[in-house]
Amino acid sequence: MRKTIGKDIIPLLISIILLIISIGITLFTDYVLNYKHYVGIGLVGISSILYFKNKKVYVYLFGLTLILGIANLIDIYYSNIVFGIGPIKFNPIFMTLLFIFLALNKQLLNQIFPEKEMTEKDLAEQSAKKENLIMIYERKFESKTESELKNIADDKSGYVDEAKIASKNILRNKYVL
Protein backbone atom coordinates (compact mmCIF):
# COMPACT_ATOMS: atom_id res chain seq x y z
CA MET A 1 0.00 0.00 0.00
CA ARG A 2 1.50 3.30 -1.07
CA LYS A 3 0.79 6.50 0.83
CA THR A 4 0.30 9.57 -1.31
CA ILE A 5 0.92 13.14 -0.36
CA GLY A 6 -2.07 15.35 -1.02
CA LYS A 7 -2.76 19.02 -0.79
CA ASP A 8 -3.92 18.45 2.80
CA ILE A 9 -0.25 18.56 3.85
CA ILE A 10 0.04 22.29 3.00
CA PRO A 11 -0.62 23.64 6.56
CA LEU A 12 1.87 21.15 7.97
CA LEU A 13 4.49 22.16 5.38
CA ILE A 14 3.92 25.85 6.18
CA SER A 15 4.44 25.03 9.88
CA ILE A 16 7.64 23.15 9.10
CA ILE A 17 8.94 26.03 6.95
CA LEU A 18 8.22 28.51 9.76
CA LEU A 19 10.06 26.23 12.20
CA ILE A 20 13.08 25.96 9.89
CA ILE A 21 13.15 29.76 9.51
CA SER A 22 12.96 30.16 13.29
CA ILE A 23 15.74 27.66 13.92
CA GLY A 24 17.90 29.27 11.22
CA ILE A 25 17.43 32.76 12.66
CA THR A 26 18.21 31.40 16.13
CA LEU A 27 21.45 29.83 14.90
CA PHE A 28 22.69 32.97 13.13
CA THR A 29 21.50 35.68 15.54
CA ASP A 30 21.34 36.15 19.26
CA TYR A 31 17.64 35.29 19.38
CA VAL A 32 16.79 32.48 21.83
CA LEU A 33 13.86 30.06 21.54
CA ASN A 34 11.69 29.60 24.62
CA TYR A 35 9.63 26.68 25.93
CA LYS A 36 6.68 27.60 23.64
CA HIS A 37 8.91 27.07 20.62
CA TYR A 38 10.21 23.73 21.87
CA VAL A 39 6.69 22.45 22.53
CA GLY A 40 5.66 23.70 19.07
CA ILE A 41 8.65 21.96 17.47
CA GLY A 42 7.75 18.73 19.24
CA LEU A 43 4.06 18.81 18.28
CA VAL A 44 4.75 19.70 14.65
CA GLY A 45 7.41 16.96 14.50
CA ILE A 46 5.03 14.34 15.88
CA SER A 47 2.30 15.58 13.52
CA SER A 48 4.70 15.20 10.59
CA ILE A 49 5.31 11.56 11.46
CA LEU A 50 1.63 10.88 12.05
CA TYR A 51 0.69 12.38 8.67
CA PHE A 52 2.31 9.35 7.03
CA LYS A 53 1.59 6.75 9.71
CA ASN A 54 -1.97 7.47 10.93
CA LYS A 55 -4.02 10.24 9.29
CA LYS A 56 -6.83 10.07 11.87
CA VAL A 57 -4.49 10.69 14.82
CA TYR A 58 -2.67 13.33 12.73
CA VAL A 59 -5.92 15.28 12.31
CA TYR A 60 -6.54 15.22 16.05
CA LEU A 61 -2.98 16.14 17.07
CA PHE A 62 -2.34 18.78 14.42
CA GLY A 63 -5.77 20.32 15.05
CA LEU A 64 -4.94 20.46 18.77
CA THR A 65 -1.54 21.96 17.94
CA LEU A 66 -3.18 24.72 15.91
CA ILE A 67 -5.72 25.44 18.64
CA LEU A 68 -2.95 25.67 21.24
CA GLY A 69 -1.12 28.03 18.91
CA ILE A 70 -4.19 30.23 18.43
CA ALA A 71 -4.47 30.51 22.22
CA ASN A 72 -0.77 31.55 22.23
CA LEU A 73 0.24 28.56 24.38
CA ILE A 74 2.81 27.35 21.83
CA ASP A 75 4.74 29.01 19.03
CA ILE A 76 6.52 27.98 15.84
CA TYR A 77 7.81 31.29 14.55
CA TYR A 78 10.71 33.16 16.12
CA SER A 79 8.70 36.38 16.32
CA ASN A 80 5.61 36.19 18.48
CA ILE A 81 2.83 37.88 16.52
CA VAL A 82 -0.36 38.24 18.59
CA PHE A 83 -3.41 40.40 18.84
CA GLY A 84 -5.81 40.42 21.70
CA ILE A 85 -9.02 41.47 23.27
CA GLY A 86 -8.22 42.37 26.84
CA PRO A 87 -6.21 39.59 28.49
CA ILE A 88 -7.04 37.07 25.73
CA LYS A 89 -4.33 36.87 23.06
CA PHE A 90 -4.65 35.23 19.61
CA ASN A 91 -1.95 34.23 17.15
CA PRO A 92 -2.97 35.07 13.55
CA ILE A 93 -0.41 32.66 12.06
CA PHE A 94 -2.10 29.71 13.73
CA MET A 95 -5.58 31.05 12.88
CA THR A 96 -4.64 31.15 9.20
CA LEU A 97 -3.13 27.67 9.38
CA LEU A 98 -6.28 26.34 11.09
CA PHE A 99 -8.54 27.77 8.38
CA ILE A 100 -6.37 26.21 5.67
CA PHE A 101 -6.24 22.92 7.61
CA LEU A 102 -10.03 22.77 7.98
CA ALA A 103 -10.62 23.64 4.33
CA LEU A 104 -8.17 21.06 2.98
CA ASN A 105 -9.13 18.25 5.38
CA LYS A 106 -12.90 18.66 5.11
CA GLN A 107 -13.50 15.18 3.72
CA LEU A 108 -11.42 13.45 6.39
CA LEU A 109 -13.01 15.54 9.15
CA ASN A 110 -16.47 14.52 7.90
CA GLN A 111 -15.43 10.88 8.13
CA ILE A 112 -14.03 11.28 11.63
CA PHE A 113 -16.93 13.40 12.90
CA PRO A 114 -20.02 12.20 10.99
CA GLU A 115 -23.32 13.95 11.39
CA LYS A 116 -25.64 12.44 13.96
CA GLU A 117 -28.05 10.02 12.38
CA MET A 118 -31.63 10.31 13.52
CA THR A 119 -32.95 7.39 15.53
CA GLU A 120 -36.40 5.91 15.03
CA LYS A 121 -37.57 7.70 18.15
CA ASP A 122 -36.34 11.06 16.80
CA LEU A 123 -38.05 10.42 13.47
CA ALA A 124 -41.30 9.45 15.22
CA GLU A 125 -41.19 12.61 17.36
CA GLN A 126 -40.51 14.76 14.30
CA SER A 127 -43.38 13.12 12.42
CA ALA A 128 -45.73 13.61 15.39
CA LYS A 129 -44.82 17.30 15.59
CA LYS A 130 -45.48 17.71 11.88
CA GLU A 131 -48.88 15.98 12.14
CA ASN A 132 -49.76 18.17 15.13
CA LEU A 133 -48.86 21.32 13.18
CA ILE A 134 -50.96 20.17 10.24
CA MET A 135 -53.95 19.66 12.55
CA ILE A 136 -53.47 23.13 14.04
CA TYR A 137 -53.39 24.67 10.55
CA GLU A 138 -56.48 22.67 9.52
CA ARG A 139 -58.44 24.12 12.48
CA LYS A 140 -57.12 27.57 11.63
CA PHE A 141 -58.04 27.33 7.92
CA GLU A 142 -61.51 25.74 8.34
CA SER A 143 -63.32 29.03 7.76
CA LYS A 144 -61.31 30.04 4.69
CA THR A 145 -62.85 30.08 1.24
CA GLU A 146 -61.91 27.70 -1.56
CA SER A 147 -59.86 30.35 -3.40
CA GLU A 148 -57.96 31.29 -0.22
CA LEU A 149 -57.18 27.63 0.43
CA LYS A 150 -55.98 27.18 -3.17
CA ASN A 151 -53.69 30.23 -2.76
CA ILE A 152 -52.25 28.74 0.44
CA ALA A 153 -51.82 25.30 -1.16
CA ASP A 154 -49.91 26.78 -4.11
CA ASP A 155 -46.22 25.77 -4.14
CA LYS A 156 -45.15 29.39 -4.52
CA SER A 157 -47.42 30.74 -1.78
CA GLY A 158 -44.67 31.29 0.79
CA TYR A 159 -46.50 29.31 3.48
CA VAL A 160 -44.76 26.54 5.42
CA ASP A 161 -45.21 22.98 4.15
CA GLU A 162 -47.53 22.04 7.02
CA ALA A 163 -49.91 24.90 6.12
CA LYS A 164 -49.90 23.84 2.46
CA ILE A 165 -50.67 20.23 3.43
CA ALA A 166 -53.46 21.36 5.77
CA SER A 167 -55.08 23.51 3.07
CA LYS A 168 -54.85 20.64 0.57
CA ASN A 169 -56.48 18.30 3.11
CA ILE A 170 -59.36 20.73 3.64
CA LEU A 171 -59.77 21.22 -0.10
CA ARG A 172 -59.81 17.45 -0.60
CA ASN A 173 -62.35 16.82 2.14
CA LYS A 174 -64.57 19.87 1.68
CA TYR A 175 -64.37 20.82 -1.97
CA VAL A 176 -63.05 17.60 -3.56
CA LEU A 177 -59.80 18.97 -5.03
N, C-alpha and C positions, 0 to 999 in steps of 0.2 A: 504494500500500500504506500503510495507516494503522497506526501503532504505538499500542497501547493501554497504559495504565498499569494494572497489576494490583496485587494486595496484596503481591506480592514486592518492592515498592519501600519497604515500611515500614521495614526496618532502615536503608536509605539515608536516608530522610526523618528518622528519629530522629538519625542522625549529623549531618545538615545542621542540624537544630534545635539540637543541642548545640554545633555550631561557631558558629552565629549568636549563641547565648547567650554563648559564650566571647568572641567578638569584641566584643559589646556591653558586657560587663563590663570588658573591657580598655580600651575607649574611654572609659568613664565612671569608672573607678577607676585606681589606680596599679599594678594588676596588669600584668605583662609576659609575653607569650607567649614560649616558647623554641623551639628548633629542632624538638622533638618535635611541637609544635603546627603549625608551618609544614609539616612533612612530612605530618602528618595532614590538614591543609587541602588540600594538593596532591593526595594520594591520593583523598580523598573527592570533590574537584572532578573529577578525571579519571574516577572511577567514575560520577559523575552524568552526565557526557557519554556514557560508554560504555553506560549503561543504555538510552539511546535509540538509539545507533548500532550497537552490537554486544553483544548479551546474553551471548554465550559468553565474550568477553574480560572483560566486566563481572563475571561470576561469578568468574573467576580473580583479577582485580585486587582486587575488593572482599573476596573471601575472604582473600587475602593481607594486605590492609589490616587486617582484623579479627584475623588471627593475629598480625601485628606489634603490634597494640594490646594483645592479651592478654599478650604477652611484655613489655609496657611499653616498647616501642621507639619507639612514636609515641603521640600523645595528641590528643584532639579536644575535651576539656572543660577549662575553665580550672583546675579543681581536680583534682589528680592523686590519684585514689582507687585504692589498691592493697592487696593482701594478699599475704603470702608465706609460703613454707616455706623457712627458711634464707635463702640468697642469691637464691633464685628468687622473683620478684615477678610477680603476676598482676593484671590490671585487670578488675574485675567488670563494668564497663560494656561492654567489648568482648566479654566472655564471653556476656553476655546478648544482645548484638546478633548474635553468631555463632549462638547457638541459634535465635534468631528467623529469621535468614538461612537456615540449613539447613532449618528446618521449612517455610518459605514457598517455597523454591526446590528442593524435593525432586524434582519432575518434571524440571526442567531439569538438575539434577545427575545424575539417572539417565540422561539422554540423553548428557551429556558423558562420564560415567564409567560405561559399560554393564558389566554383569556379564560375566565371562569365559565365553565359550561353549566347551563341551567339544569337543575335536577327536575325530576318529575313533579315534585312538590312545588317548586318555584313556577313551573309552567302551569300547573293547576291553579295556583294563586293568581297568576297573571291572567289566565283565562276567566276566572271568576270575577276579577275586577273589571275586565272588559265587558262581560255579560251584565254586571251590575250597572255600569255606565250606560250601556245600551238601554236597559230598562228605565233608567232615570230620564234619558233623552226621549224615550217613547212616551212617558207620562207628560213630559214637558211639551211635546209636539202634538199631542192628541187633538188640540183645538185648532191646529193650523189647517189652512185650506190645501186643496190638492196641488195648486200651483206653487204655493210656498214650500210644500214638502218636496216637490220635484226640483225646485231651486236648491234646497238643502242637499238632496240626494245627488245632485250633479257633481261629477268628479272635480270640476274646477270651482266649486262653491267656496272653498276656503274653510269649511267646517271640518272638525276632527272626524276621523273614520267612524267612531262610535255613533256620532250624530247622523252621519250619512246612512249607516246601517239601520239605525232606528227609524229614520224617515222612509227608507225603502221597505222596512217591515210594515209600517203603518199603511203605506201606499198599497202594498200587496194584500194586506188584510182588509182594508177599508174600501179601496178604490179598484182593486184588482189590476195591479200594474202591468 
